[in-house]
Amino acid sequence: QNQDGKTVHLADFKGKTLVIQDGTTLCQEQCPIDTATFVAMARQYSTTAKDQADTVFLTITVDPERDNPAQLAAYRSLYAPGNNALPQWQLLTGSAKDVAALWKYFGVYWEKVPSDGGVKNWRTGEKLTYDVQHGDEVFFIDKTQQQRYLLDGMPSLGGSIPTKIKDFMTPDGMQNMKMTNWTVTQGLSVLSWVNSL
């Protein structure tokens, strides 16, 4: 399901380039940076692309238990406010079984780890009893649904982190904002190459 509760299948995107990111809305260290950079890449692509609709950006959760459509919609509205903002960016969740099968297929590590319950969901105020440790990848899938490229690791911060999410981040997460790795420009270069195939 996407952030609007609509059932989505990856096969629905046949003939389009897919840029897929793993993440969770309740991450306090890496995902806020990943999402800000991912959204910046989608925004820049939408302003330069001849056909915005030829590429879809998907953030797919590693925490389906808590990342329901309402949680995803709230997260999306922080990074892309407005009803029609970035229509090519969707956030997806599903059953625990389906999400596990998807990330196993892509080779993404993720694991629930206990939390002390001192942290609360930034949207609901509910205490968080676990965290989800996970990989940090962006996959580029071409129009024939073949994986063509992988960006591995946290990017250099390439966009804005909403205040509500920044306030939720840990000190380690704030330090991660200074890391340098792949950039929006590099991501767009990969996307341009994949779209040329």
Buried (B, 14 or more C-beta within 10 A) or exposed (E): BBBEEEEBEBEEBEEBBBBBBBBBBBBBBBBBBBBBBBBBBBBBBBEEBEEBEBBBBBBBBBBBEBBBBEBBBBBBBBBBEEEEBBEBBBBBBBEEEEBBEBBEEBEBEBEBEEBEEEBEBBBEEEEBEBBBEBBBBBBBBBBEBEEBBEBEEBBBBBBEBBEEBBEBBEEEBBEBBEEEBBBBEBBBEBBEEBBEE
